Amino acid sequence: MPTNHRWAASTRIAADNLGNWESLLRDQAGIVSLAQLRRYGHTRHAIAANVTAGRWRRILPRIYATFTGDLPRPAKLVAAVLYGGSHAVLSHQTAAEEWRMSAVRDGPIEITVPYTARATSQVPLVTVHRSRALRHSAIGVNPPRTRKTDTIVDLAVAQETPEKALYCVVDLVSGAAVSLGEMLECVQNRPPLRYRSMIKQGLELVGRGLMSALEVEFLENVERAHGIPEGARQTPFAVDGKTLWEDVVYDGVGVPLTVRLDGRATHSTAGVAFRDRRRDNAAELAGRSRLVYGWADVHTDPCAVATEVAAVLGRHGADLGLKACERCGRLEPAATLTRGGDLLR
């Protein structure tokens, strides 16, 4: 009788372990660490036998896939975090993808680990960053990842130039449902060592209503560089009973001019195209002038954009103190703005 009792107890424990094991595989997309395998009773010999038989495979040091075939993205994410250790989190581009702040790209999974972690980037699949501020970044999601605010700071710091860091901040903060207050708190609690002033400047621009890198370039390279009065940003207009927001308007200088900045992607969907047509029609009925520019216009030839904006402002009688920027003087044939907004070649 006692023997049967001990057998029943051991059977119950084995069943419990099996259930936990299956839950672990489900929660971790079929990926397990060596420590987890040992914890569930798998000896080194048994692990080696499964790998040799092709049932399992080692994909990173101390990390195994318990299935064959290609690694789906969820498995890659889990593998990278397990490889990084107990305090590792998804970060940088990968965290931005998981937060839907960026489209998923091909490339290694990016993680951030403490400085004392064993993980390195000298392995396939993973890029490892190290941080002393990790305690501010972790959030309770599975797999763990940096907060939205910290993700934006990480991506800005990783940019190649200060200008790109500023653009990164403006683009991501505007599109990631992150409040300006949350971002300012993040930068205060975790001051970035690189591009700190540009990151703060980007947040200031967002606070003034700029919503994209394109709008920043329009402000700097079209308006300020050529002495054009700064228009008002993100001004609401009612169209078909809905409130839409125009990028730049010049009503403040007495000119009913709207400048619409379409961004790097075209407005190609049927719904957006219909909305833009209705907005154009409403502006026409209200007697408003309209100019529309994309990224290529503003980025590659801001002088020509400034010339057109100045021409409309001048046509409505605005008193402009226009100037030629350094770029105007370098271009041949150069479009140089005079005080009256005429074009000299």
For each residue, the residues with C-beta under 8 A, 3 or more apart:
1: 4 5
2: 5 6
3: 6 7
4: 1 7 8
5: 1 2 8 9
6: 2 3 9 10
7: 3 4 10 11
8: 4 5 11 12
9: 5 6 12 13
10: 6 7 13 14
11: 7 8 14 15
12: 8 9 15 16
13: 9 10 16 17
14: 10 11 17 18
15: 11 12 18 19
16: 12 13 19 20
17: 13 14 20 21 40 41
18: 14 15 21 22
19: 15 16 22 23
20: 16 17 23 24 40
21: 17 18 24 25 40
22: 18 19 25 26
23: 19 20 26 27
24: 20 21 27 28 32 36 40
25: 21 22 28 30 32 66
26: 22 23
27: 23 24 142
28: 24 25 31 32 78 82
29: 72 74 75 77 78
30: 25 65 66 67 75
31: 28 59 63 64 65 66 75 78 79 82
32: 24 25 28 36 37 63 64 66 82
33: 36 37 62 63 64 82 83
34: 37 38 47 62 63 64
35: 38 39 62
36: 24 32 33 39 40
37: 32 33 34 40 42 47 64
38: 34 35 41 42 43
39: 35 36
40: 17 20 21 24 36 37
41: 17 38
42: 37 38 46 47
43: 38 46 47
44: 47 48
45: 48 49
46: 42 43 49 50
47: 34 37 42 43 44 50 51 56 64
48: 44 45 51 52
49: 45 46 52 53
50: 46 47 53 55 56 66
51: 47 48 54 55 56 57 58 64
52: 48 49
53: 49 50
54: 51 57 68
55: 50 51 66 68
56: 47 50 51 64 65 66 67
57: 51 54 64 65 68
58: 51 61 63 64
59: 31 63 64 65 71 79 125
60: 63 79 80 82 83 123 124 125 126
61: 58 83 123
62: 33 34 35 83
63: 31 32 33 34 58 59 60 79 82 83
64: 31 32 33 34 37 47 51 56 57 58 59
65: 30 31 56 57 59 68 71 75 79
66: 25 30 31 32 50 55 56
67: 30 56
68: 54 55 57 65
69:
70:
71: 59 65 75 76 79
72: 29 75 76
73: 76 77 104
74: 29 77 78
75: 29 30 31 65 71 72 78 79
76: 71 72 73 79 80 109 125
77: 29 73 74 80 81 90 94 98 109 143
78: 28 29 31 74 75 81 82 143
79: 31 59 60 63 65 71 75 76 82 83 109 125 126
80: 60 76 77 83 84 88 90 94 109 110 111 125 126 143
81: 77 78 84 88 89 90 111 143 144
82: 28 31 32 33 60 63 78 79 88
83: 33 60 61 62 63 79 80 88 111 119 123 126
84: 80 81 87 88 89 111 112 113 117 119 126 128
85: 88 113 114 117 118 119
86:
87: 84 113 114 117 134 138
88: 80 81 82 83 84 85 111 112 113 117 119 144
89: 81 84 95 111 112 134 137 138 139 143 144 145 146
90: 77 80 81 94 95 98 109 110 111 143 144 145 146
91: 94 95 110 111 112 129 137 145 146 150 151 154
92: 95 96 110 112 127 129 146 151 154 155 158
93: 96 97 102 105 107 110 155
94: 77 80 90 91 97 98 109 110 111 145
95: 89 90 91 92 98 99 110 145 146 151 154
96: 92 93 99 101 102 151 152 155 172
97: 93 94 100 101 102 103 104 105
98: 77 90 94 95 145
99: 95 96 145 148 151 176
100: 97
101: 96 97 148 151 152 172 175 176
102: 93 96 97 105
103: 97
104: 73 97
105: 93 97 102
106:
107: 93
108: 121 124 125 126 127
109: 76 77 79 80 90 94 125 126 127
110: 80 90 91 92 93 94 95 126 127 129
111: 80 81 83 84 88 89 90 91 94 119 126 127 128 129
112: 84 88 89 91 92 128 129 130 131 134 137 146 154
113: 84 85 87 88 117 119 128 129 130 131 134
114: 85 87 117 130 131 132 134
115: 130 131 132
116:
117: 84 85 87 88 113 114 128 130
118: 85
119: 83 84 85 88 111 113 126 128
120: 123 128
121: 108 126 127 128
122:
123: 60 61 83 120 126
124: 60 108
125: 59 60 76 79 80 108 109
126: 60 79 80 83 84 108 109 110 111 119 121 123
127: 92 108 109 110 111 121
128: 84 111 112 113 117 119 120 121
129: 91 92 110 111 112 113 154
130: 112 113 114 115 117
131: 112 113 114 115 134 137
132: 114 115
133: 136 137 150 190
134: 87 89 112 113 114 131 137 138
135: 138
136: 133 147 150 186 189 190
137: 89 91 112 131 133 134 146 147 150
138: 87 89 134 135 144 146
139: 89 144 145 146 147
140: 144
141: 144 145
142: 27
143: 77 78 80 81 89 90
144: 81 88 89 90 138 139 140 141
145: 89 90 91 94 95 98 99 139 141 151
146: 89 90 91 92 95 112 137 138 139 150 151 154
147: 136 137 139 150 151 186
148: 99 101 151 152 176 177 178 182
149: 152 153 178 182 183 185 186
150: 91 133 136 137 146 147 153 154 186 190
151: 91 92 95 96 99 101 145 146 147 148 154 155
152: 96 101 148 149 155 156 168 169 172 173 176 178 183 186
153: 149 150 156 157 186 187 190 192 199
154: 91 92 95 112 129 146 150 151 157 158
155: 92 93 96 151 152 158 159 168 172
156: 152 153 159 165 166 168 169 172 192 195 198 199 202
157: 153 154 165 192 193 194 195 199
158: 92 154 155
159: 155 156 162 164 165 168 195
160: 164
161: 164 165
162: 159 165 166 195 197 198
163: 166 167 198
164: 159 160 161 167 168
165: 156 157 159 161 162 168 169 194 195 198 199 202
166: 156 162 163 169 170 195 198 199 201 202 205 216
167: 163 164 170 171 202 213 216
168: 152 155 156 159 164 165 171 172 202 213
169: 152 156 165 166 172 173 183 198 199 202 203 206
170: 166 167 173 174 202 205 206 210 211 212 213 215 216
171: 167 168 174 175 212 213
172: 96 101 152 155 156 168 169 175 176 178
173: 152 169 170 176 178 180 183 202 203 206
174: 170 171 206 210 211 212
175: 101 171 172 211
176: 99 101 148 152 172 173
177: 148
178: 148 149 152 172 173 182 183
179: 182 183
180: 173 183 184 203 206 207
181: 184 185
182: 148 149 178 179 185 186
183: 149 152 169 173 178 179 180 186 187 203 206
184: 180 181 187 188 203
185: 149 181 182 188 189
186: 136 147 149 150 152 153 182 183 189 190
187: 153 183 184 190 191 192 196 199 200 203
188: 184 185 191
189: 136 185 186
190: 133 136 150 153 186 187
191: 187 188 196
192: 153 156 157 187 195 196 199
193: 157 196
194: 157 165
195: 156 157 159 162 165 166 192 198 199
196: 187 191 192 193 199 200
197: 162 200 201
198: 156 162 163 165 166 169 195 201 202
199: 153 156 157 165 166 169 187 192 195 196 202 203
200: 187 196 197 203 204
201: 166 197 198 204 205
202: 156 165 166 167 168 169 170 173 198 199 205 206 216
203: 169 173 180 183 184 187 199 200 206 207
204: 200 201 207 208
205: 166 170 201 202 208 210 216 219
206: 169 170 173 174 180 183 202 203 209 210 211
207: 180 203 204
208: 204 205 233
209: 206 232 233 234
210: 170 174 205 206 215 216 219 233
211: 170 174 175 206 215 233 234 247
212: 170 171 174 215 216 261 263
213: 167 168 170 171 216 217 264
214: 217 218 261 262 263 264 294 295 298 299
215: 170 210 211 212 218 219 233 247 248 261
216: 166 167 170 202 205 210 212 213 219 220
217: 213 214 220 221 222 298 299 302
218: 214 215 221 222 223 247 248 259 261 293 298 302 305
219: 205 210 215 216 222 223 224 230
220: 216 217 223 224 225
221: 217 218 224 225 298 302 325 327
222: 217 218 219 225 226 228 298 302 305 306 309
223: 218 219 220 226 228 229 230 231 306 309
224: 219 220 221 227 228 230
225: 220 221 222 302 306 325 326 327
226: 222 223 302 303 306 310 322 323 324 325 328 337
227: 224 320 321 322 323
228: 222 223 224 306 309 310 313 320 322
229: 223 250 252 253 313 318 320
230: 219 223 224
231: 223 248 249 250 252 253 257 259
232: 209 235 248 249 250 251 252
233: 208 209 210 211 215 247 248
234: 209 211 245 246 247
235: 232 245 246 249 251
236: 243 244 245 246
237: 243 244 245 246 279 282 283
238: 241 242 243 244
239: 242 244 275 278 279 282
240: 278 282
241: 238
242: 238 239
243: 236 237 238
244: 236 237 238 239 275 279
245: 234 235 236 237
246: 234 235 236 237 249 258 259 260
247: 211 215 218 233 234 258 259 260 261
248: 215 218 231 232 233 258 259 260 261
249: 231 232 235 246 252 257 258 259
250: 229 231 232 253 255 256 257 259 313 318
251: 232 235 254 255 256
252: 229 231 232 249
253: 229 231 250 313 318
254: 251 316 317 318
255: 250 251 289 312 313 316 317 318
256: 250 251 286 287 288 289 316
257: 231 249 250 288 289 290 291 309 312 313 316
258: 246 247 248 249 283 288 289 290 291
259: 218 231 246 247 248 249 250 290 291 292 293 309
260: 246 247 248 290 291 292 293
261: 212 214 215 218 247 248 292 293 294 298
262: 214 265 266 267 292 293 294 295
263: 212 214 294 295
264: 213 214 294 295
265: 262 268
266: 262 294
267: 262 272 273 276
268: 265 272 273
269: 272 273
270: 273 274
271: 274 275
272: 267 268 269 275 276
273: 267 268 269 270 276 277
274: 270 271 277 278
275: 239 244 271 272 278 279
276: 267 272 273 279 280
277: 273 274 280 281
278: 239 240 274 275 281 282
279: 237 239 244 275 276 282 283
280: 276 277 283 284 290
281: 277 278 284 285
282: 237 239 240 278 279 285 286
283: 237 258 279 280 286 288 290
284: 280 281 287 288 290
285: 281 282
286: 256 282 283
287: 256 284
288: 256 257 258 283 284
289: 255 256 257 258 312 316
290: 257 258 259 260 280 283 284
291: 257 258 259 260 308 309 312
292: 259 260 261 262
293: 218 259 260 261 262 297 298 305
294: 214 261 262 263 264 266 297 298
295: 214 262 263 264 298 299
296: 299 300
297: 293 294 300 301 304 305
298: 214 217 218 221 222 261 293 294 295 301 302 305
299: 214 217 295 296 302
300: 296 297
301: 297 298 304 305
302: 217 218 221 222 225 226 298 299 305 306 325 327
303: 226 306 307 325 327 328 331 334 335 337
304: 297 301 307 308 335
305: 218 222 293 297 298 301 302 308 309
306: 222 223 225 226 228 302 303 309 310 322 325 337
307: 303 304 310 311 335 337 341 343
308: 291 304 305 311 312
309: 222 223 228 257 259 291 305 306 312 313
310: 226 228 306 307 313 314 320 322 337 341
311: 307 308 314 315 341
312: 255 257 289 291 308 309 315 316
313: 228 229 250 253 255 257 309 310 316 318 320 341
314: 310 311 317 318 320 340 341
315: 311 312
316: 254 255 256 257 289 312 313
317: 254 255 314
318: 229 250 253 254 255 313 314
319:
320: 227 228 229 310 313 314 339 340 341
321: 227 339
322: 226 227 228 306 310 337 338 339 340 341
323: 226 227 337
324: 226 328 329 334 336 337
325: 221 225 226 302 303 306 328 329
326: 225 329 330
327: 221 225 302 303 330 331
328: 226 303 324 325 331 334 335 336 337
329: 324 325 326 334 336
330: 326 327 334
331: 303 327 328 334 335
332:
333: 345
334: 303 324 328 329 330 331 345
335: 303 304 307 328 331 343 344 345
336: 324 328 329 343 344 345
337: 226 303 306 307 310 322 323 324 328 341 342 343
338: 322 341 342 344
339: 320 321 322
340: 314 320 322
341: 307 310 311 313 314 320 322 337 338
342: 337 338
343: 307 335 336 337
344: 335 336 338
345: 333 334 335 336
